[in-house]
Amino acid sequence: MPTSIRLPDDIERRLDFLARQTGRAKAFYIREMILEKIDDIEDYYLAADVLERVRKGKETTLNADEVRKDLGLED
């Protein structure tokens, strides 16, 4: 599904220059940038969401001893 974004003028100029110099489409570089960073962005925002739920008492955590016990890894 096509997605439209607005970029700051300076970024748009840089993309235009890069595309002209390399003969590739701007869309190629935008896809590359997204693919390069999406894992980090997902990790950050999903972790922040879990942290917020923990702080609000909507999600619980386990300490290492509890995890080992749950997994049957106690000595």
N, C-alpha and C positions, 0 to 999 in steps of 0.2 A: 504494500500500500504506500503510495507516495506521501512523503512528509515534507512540509515546508517550514523553513526556519529563517529568521532574520539574523544577520550577522553584523557586528559593528563594522563601520566603513574600513577601518585599518585592516581587519581580518579579511574582509572581502577583497581589498586591494592585494594583499599578500597571496591569497588563493588565486586571484586572476593572474598575477605575475608567475606563480609556480606553474599554473596550467599552461600558460603561453610558452614558458621556457621548456617545458617537458613534453608538450603535445598531448597531455592527458586531460581528461575532463575534470572540472572542479569536483564533481560528484565522486569521482574516484578517490580523491584525497579526503573528502568529508567522510566517506565510508571507512577509509583506512584509519582516520582519527577516532571514529566511533568504535571500531573493532579493537583498536589498541587500548582504549580506556574503559570500555563498558564493564569489564570484570571488576576493576577497581571501584568504579562508581556503584555497581551493584553491591559489592562487599560493604562499602561505607554506608550507604543508605539503608540497606537491610539490617546491618548491625545496629545502626542508630535507632531504627524502629524497634528492634528487640530490646535495646537498652531502655528506651522510653517505656515499654510495656513492663519491664522489670521494675523500674523506678515507681511506676504507678501501681505495682502489686498485681498486675494482670498476668504476669509470667513468673515462674519460679526458676531457681537455679539449683544446681547440685554442686557440692564440693568434690574434690578428687576422691576422697574415701567413699562417698556415696556412689559415685560413678563406678568405682572398682567393685563395690558390693553388688550393685545392680547388674554388672556384667559378669559377675561370678569370678572376679580376678583377685579375690582376697587370698593372702598367703595362708 
